[in-house]
Amino acid sequence: GVLEAIRISCAGYPTRRTFYEFLHRFGLLATEVLEG
C-alpha cells in the first residue's frame, strides 16, 4: 500500500509517469502506439 510506495520512492524509483514520459522512454517497445 502506501508504505510500500514510500519505500519505492525513497529508493529512487519513480512511482508514476505521465503518458508522454512513458512513451518517450519506452516508445521503442510500442511503435504501433506511436504510429497512431
mmJSON file of the N, C-alpha and C atoms, coordinates in Angstrom:
{"data_MODEL":{"atom_site":{
"group_PDB":["ATOM","ATOM","ATOM","ATOM","ATOM","ATOM","ATOM","ATOM","ATOM","ATOM","ATOM","ATOM","ATOM","ATOM","ATOM","ATOM","ATOM","ATOM","ATOM","ATOM","ATOM","ATOM","ATOM","ATOM","ATOM","ATOM","ATOM","ATOM","ATOM","ATOM","ATOM","ATOM","ATOM","ATOM","ATOM","ATOM","ATOM","ATOM","ATOM","ATOM","ATOM","ATOM","ATOM","ATOM","ATOM","ATOM","ATOM","ATOM","ATOM","ATOM","ATOM","ATOM","ATOM","ATOM","ATOM","ATOM","ATOM","ATOM","ATOM","ATOM","ATOM","ATOM","ATOM","ATOM","ATOM","ATOM","ATOM","ATOM","ATOM","ATOM","ATOM","ATOM","ATOM","ATOM","ATOM","ATOM","ATOM","ATOM","ATOM","ATOM","ATOM","ATOM","ATOM","ATOM","ATOM","ATOM","ATOM","ATOM","ATOM","ATOM","ATOM","ATOM","ATOM","ATOM","ATOM","ATOM","ATOM","ATOM","ATOM","ATOM","ATOM","ATOM","ATOM","ATOM","ATOM","ATOM","ATOM","ATOM"],
"id":[1,2,3,4,5,6,7,8,9,10,11,12,13,14,15,16,17,18,19,20,21,22,23,24,25,26,27,28,29,30,31,32,33,34,35,36,37,38,39,40,41,42,43,44,45,46,47,48,49,50,51,52,53,54,55,56,57,58,59,60,61,62,63,64,65,66,67,68,69,70,71,72,73,74,75,76,77,78,79,80,81,82,83,84,85,86,87,88,89,90,91,92,93,94,95,96,97,98,99,100,101,102,103,104,105,106,107,108],
"type_symbol":["N","C","C","N","C","C","N","C","C","N","C","C","N","C","C","N","C","C","N","C","C","N","C","C","N","C","C","N","C","C","N","C","C","N","C","C","N","C","C","N","C","C","N","C","C","N","C","C","N","C","C","N","C","C","N","C","C","N","C","C","N","C","C","N","C","C","N","C","C","N","C","C","N","C","C","N","C","C","N","C","C","N","C","C","N","C","C","N","C","C","N","C","C","N","C","C","N","C","C","N","C","C","N","C","C","N","C","C"],
"label_atom_id":["N","CA","C","N","CA","C","N","CA","C","N","CA","C","N","CA","C","N","CA","C","N","CA","C","N","CA","C","N","CA","C","N","CA","C","N","CA","C","N","CA","C","N","CA","C","N","CA","C","N","CA","C","N","CA","C","N","CA","C","N","CA","C","N","CA","C","N","CA","C","N","CA","C","N","CA","C","N","CA","C","N","CA","C","N","CA","C","N","CA","C","N","CA","C","N","CA","C","N","CA","C","N","CA","C","N","CA","C","N","CA","C","N","CA","C","N","CA","C","N","CA","C","N","CA","C"],
"label_alt_id":[null,null,null,null,null,null,null,null,null,null,null,null,null,null,null,null,null,null,null,null,null,null,null,null,null,null,null,null,null,null,null,null,null,null,null,null,null,null,null,null,null,null,null,null,null,null,null,null,null,null,null,null,null,null,null,null,null,null,null,null,null,null,null,null,null,null,null,null,null,null,null,null,null,null,null,null,null,null,null,null,null,null,null,null,null,null,null,null,null,null,null,null,null,null,null,null,null,null,null,null,null,null,null,null,null,null,null,null],
"label_comp_id":["GLY","GLY","GLY","VAL","VAL","VAL","LEU","LEU","LEU","GLU","GLU","GLU","ALA","ALA","ALA","ILE","ILE","ILE","ARG","ARG","ARG","ILE","ILE","ILE","SER","SER","SER","CYS","CYS","CYS","ALA","ALA","ALA","GLY","GLY","GLY","TYR","TYR","TYR","PRO","PRO","PRO","THR","THR","THR","ARG","ARG","ARG","ARG","ARG","ARG","THR","THR","THR","PHE","PHE","PHE","TYR","TYR","TYR","GLU","GLU","GLU","PHE","PHE","PHE","LEU","LEU","LEU","HIS","HIS","HIS","ARG","ARG","ARG","PHE","PHE","PHE","GLY","GLY","GLY","LEU","LEU","LEU","LEU","LEU","LEU","ALA","ALA","ALA","THR","THR","THR","GLU","GLU","GLU","VAL","VAL","VAL","LEU","LEU","LEU","GLU","GLU","GLU","GLY","GLY","GLY"],
"label_asym_id":["A","A","A","A","A","A","A","A","A","A","A","A","A","A","A","A","A","A","A","A","A","A","A","A","A","A","A","A","A","A","A","A","A","A","A","A","A","A","A","A","A","A","A","A","A","A","A","A","A","A","A","A","A","A","A","A","A","A","A","A","A","A","A","A","A","A","A","A","A","A","A","A","A","A","A","A","A","A","A","A","A","A","A","A","A","A","A","A","A","A","A","A","A","A","A","A","A","A","A","A","A","A","A","A","A","A","A","A"],
"label_entity_id":["1","1","1","1","1","1","1","1","1","1","1","1","1","1","1","1","1","1","1","1","1","1","1","1","1","1","1","1","1","1","1","1","1","1","1","1","1","1","1","1","1","1","1","1","1","1","1","1","1","1","1","1","1","1","1","1","1","1","1","1","1","1","1","1","1","1","1","1","1","1","1","1","1","1","1","1","1","1","1","1","1","1","1","1","1","1","1","1","1","1","1","1","1","1","1","1","1","1","1","1","1","1","1","1","1","1","1","1"],
"label_seq_id":[1,1,1,2,2,2,3,3,3,4,4,4,5,5,5,6,6,6,7,7,7,8,8,8,9,9,9,10,10,10,11,11,11,12,12,12,13,13,13,14,14,14,15,15,15,16,16,16,17,17,17,18,18,18,19,19,19,20,20,20,21,21,21,22,22,22,23,23,23,24,24,24,25,25,25,26,26,26,27,27,27,28,28,28,29,29,29,30,30,30,31,31,31,32,32,32,33,33,33,34,34,34,35,35,35,36,36,36],
"pdbx_PDB_ins_code":[null,null,null,null,null,null,null,null,null,null,null,null,null,null,null,null,null,null,null,null,null,null,null,null,null,null,null,null,null,null,null,null,null,null,null,null,null,null,null,null,null,null,null,null,null,null,null,null,null,null,null,null,null,null,null,null,null,null,null,null,null,null,null,null,null,null,null,null,null,null,null,null,null,null,null,null,null,null,null,null,null,null,null,null,null,null,null,null,null,null,null,null,null,null,null,null,null,null,null,null,null,null,null,null,null,null,null,null],
"Cartn_x":[0.804,0.0,0.856,0.481,1.115,2.564,2.814,4.183,5.117,4.63,5.455,5.786,4.828,5.077,6.114,6.059,7.048,8.43,8.526,9.823,10.394,9.537,9.986,10.464,9.715,10.109,11.434,11.613,12.857,14.038,13.79,14.857,15.259,14.512,14.871,14.127,13.133,12.36,11.095,10.839,9.594,8.395,7.341,6.165,5.114,5.16,4.172,4.858,4.383,4.879,3.68,3.867,2.832,2.934,1.885,1.898,2.998,3.217,4.273,5.646,5.9,7.182,7.359,6.281,6.34,6.691,6.003,6.278,7.688,8.139,9.482,10.533,10.321,11.304,11.125,9.875,9.615,8.951,8.993,8.317,8.787,10.048,10.556,9.855,9.305,8.599,7.166,6.664,5.266,5.172,5.837,5.844,4.457,3.578,2.23,1.447,1.752,1.091,1.583,2.867,3.427,2.93,2.653,2.191,0.724,-0.006,-1.399,-2.26],
"Cartn_y":[-1.174,0.0,1.25,2.143,3.457,3.353,2.55,2.424,1.838,0.897,0.317,1.367,2.206,3.276,4.259,4.547,5.443,4.814,3.531,2.841,2.874,2.639,2.658,4.058,5.087,6.458,6.816,6.412,6.701,5.979,4.85,4.099,4.744,5.749,6.467,6.028,5.183,4.725,5.564,6.128,6.883,5.937,6.358,5.502,5.823,7.027,7.41,8.184,8.002,8.745,9.237,10.354,10.767,9.872,9.842,9.003,9.455,10.775,11.279,10.8,10.863,10.383,8.898,8.147,6.709,6.449,7.148,6.95,7.397,8.482,8.972,7.938,7.255,6.284,4.908,4.459,3.089,3.005,4.091,4.138,3.077,2.677,1.644,0.308,0.114,-1.133,-1.11,0.081,0.203,1.101,0.711,1.551,1.722,0.73,0.867,1.966,2.231,3.325,4.66,4.753,5.996,6.296,5.255,5.448,5.84,5.685,6.1,4.941],
"Cartn_z":[0.0,0.0,0.0,0.867,0.925,1.385,2.406,2.909,1.86,1.091,0.03,-1.03,-1.379,-2.346,-1.815,-0.521,0.091,0.04,0.341,0.272,-1.145,-2.127,-3.522,-3.9,-3.502,-3.816,-3.159,-1.917,-1.204,-1.834,-2.465,-3.116,-4.444,-4.877,-6.091,-7.332,-7.182,-8.33,-8.451,-9.629,-9.803,-9.758,-9.102,-8.982,-10.038,-10.581,-11.591,-12.694,-13.89,-15.049,-15.847,-16.511,-17.449,-18.681,-19.464,-20.662,-21.616,-21.712,-22.591,-22.119,-20.82,-20.294,-20.57,-20.419,-20.69,-22.153,-23.068,-24.494,-24.858,-24.239,-24.534,-24.147,-23.031,-22.556,-23.181,-23.321,-23.75,-25.12,-25.891,-27.183,-28.162,-28.058,-28.965,-28.76,-27.573,-27.288,-27.792,-28.127,-28.548,-29.775,-30.841,-32.043,-32.642,-32.485,-33.042,-32.343,-31.079,-30.367,-30.915,-31.177,-31.703,-33.106,-33.879,-35.251,-35.332,-34.246,-34.24,-34.071],
"occupancy":[1.0,1.0,1.0,1.0,1.0,1.0,1.0,1.0,1.0,1.0,1.0,1.0,1.0,1.0,1.0,1.0,1.0,1.0,1.0,1.0,1.0,1.0,1.0,1.0,1.0,1.0,1.0,1.0,1.0,1.0,1.0,1.0,1.0,1.0,1.0,1.0,1.0,1.0,1.0,1.0,1.0,1.0,1.0,1.0,1.0,1.0,1.0,1.0,1.0,1.0,1.0,1.0,1.0,1.0,1.0,1.0,1.0,1.0,1.0,1.0,1.0,1.0,1.0,1.0,1.0,1.0,1.0,1.0,1.0,1.0,1.0,1.0,1.0,1.0,1.0,1.0,1.0,1.0,1.0,1.0,1.0,1.0,1.0,1.0,1.0,1.0,1.0,1.0,1.0,1.0,1.0,1.0,1.0,1.0,1.0,1.0,1.0,1.0,1.0,1.0,1.0,1.0,1.0,1.0,1.0,1.0,1.0,1.0],
"B_iso_or_equiv":[0.0,0.0,0.0,0.0,0.0,0.0,0.0,0.0,0.0,0.0,0.0,0.0,0.0,0.0,0.0,0.0,0.0,0.0,0.0,0.0,0.0,0.0,0.0,0.0,0.0,0.0,0.0,0.0,0.0,0.0,0.0,0.0,0.0,0.0,0.0,0.0,0.0,0.0,0.0,0.0,0.0,0.0,0.0,0.0,0.0,0.0,0.0,0.0,0.0,0.0,0.0,0.0,0.0,0.0,0.0,0.0,0.0,0.0,0.0,0.0,0.0,0.0,0.0,0.0,0.0,0.0,0.0,0.0,0.0,0.0,0.0,0.0,0.0,0.0,0.0,0.0,0.0,0.0,0.0,0.0,0.0,0.0,0.0,0.0,0.0,0.0,0.0,0.0,0.0,0.0,0.0,0.0,0.0,0.0,0.0,0.0,0.0,0.0,0.0,0.0,0.0,0.0,0.0,0.0,0.0,0.0,0.0,0.0],
"pdbx_formal_charge":[null,null,null,null,null,null,null,null,null,null,null,null,null,null,null,null,null,null,null,null,null,null,null,null,null,null,null,null,null,null,null,null,null,null,null,null,null,null,null,null,null,null,null,null,null,null,null,null,null,null,null,null,null,null,null,null,null,null,null,null,null,null,null,null,null,null,null,null,null,null,null,null,null,null,null,null,null,null,null,null,null,null,null,null,null,null,null,null,null,null,null,null,null,null,null,null,null,null,null,null,null,null,null,null,null,null,null,null],
"auth_seq_id":[1,1,1,2,2,2,3,3,3,4,4,4,5,5,5,6,6,6,7,7,7,8,8,8,9,9,9,10,10,10,11,11,11,12,12,12,13,13,13,14,14,14,15,15,15,16,16,16,17,17,17,18,18,18,19,19,19,20,20,20,21,21,21,22,22,22,23,23,23,24,24,24,25,25,25,26,26,26,27,27,27,28,28,28,29,29,29,30,30,30,31,31,31,32,32,32,33,33,33,34,34,34,35,35,35,36,36,36],
"auth_comp_id":["GLY","GLY","GLY","VAL","VAL","VAL","LEU","LEU","LEU","GLU","GLU","GLU","ALA","ALA","ALA","ILE","ILE","ILE","ARG","ARG","ARG","ILE","ILE","ILE","SER","SER","SER","CYS","CYS","CYS","ALA","ALA","ALA","GLY","GLY","GLY","TYR","TYR","TYR","PRO","PRO","PRO","THR","THR","THR","ARG","ARG","ARG","ARG","ARG","ARG","THR","THR","THR","PHE","PHE","PHE","TYR","TYR","TYR","GLU","GLU","GLU","PHE","PHE","PHE","LEU","LEU","LEU","HIS","HIS","HIS","ARG","ARG","ARG","PHE","PHE","PHE","GLY","GLY","GLY","LEU","LEU","LEU","LEU","LEU","LEU","ALA","ALA","ALA","THR","THR","THR","GLU","GLU","GLU","VAL","VAL","VAL","LEU","LEU","LEU","GLU","GLU","GLU","GLY","GLY","GLY"],
"auth_asym_id":["A","A","A","A","A","A","A","A","A","A","A","A","A","A","A","A","A","A","A","A","A","A","A","A","A","A","A","A","A","A","A","A","A","A","A","A","A","A","A","A","A","A","A","A","A","A","A","A","A","A","A","A","A","A","A","A","A","A","A","A","A","A","A","A","A","A","A","A","A","A","A","A","A","A","A","A","A","A","A","A","A","A","A","A","A","A","A","A","A","A","A","A","A","A","A","A","A","A","A","A","A","A","A","A","A","A","A","A"],
"auth_atom_id":["N","CA","C","N","CA","C","N","CA","C","N","CA","C","N","CA","C","N","CA","C","N","CA","C","N","CA","C","N","CA","C","N","CA","C","N","CA","C","N","CA","C","N","CA","C","N","CA","C","N","CA","C","N","CA","C","N","CA","C","N","CA","C","N","CA","C","N","CA","C","N","CA","C","N","CA","C","N","CA","C","N","CA","C","N","CA","C","N","CA","C","N","CA","C","N","CA","C","N","CA","C","N","CA","C","N","CA","C","N","CA","C","N","CA","C","N","CA","C","N","CA","C","N","CA","C"],
"pdbx_PDB_model_num":[1,1,1,1,1,1,1,1,1,1,1,1,1,1,1,1,1,1,1,1,1,1,1,1,1,1,1,1,1,1,1,1,1,1,1,1,1,1,1,1,1,1,1,1,1,1,1,1,1,1,1,1,1,1,1,1,1,1,1,1,1,1,1,1,1,1,1,1,1,1,1,1,1,1,1,1,1,1,1,1,1,1,1,1,1,1,1,1,1,1,1,1,1,1,1,1,1,1,1,1,1,1,1,1,1,1,1,1]
}}}
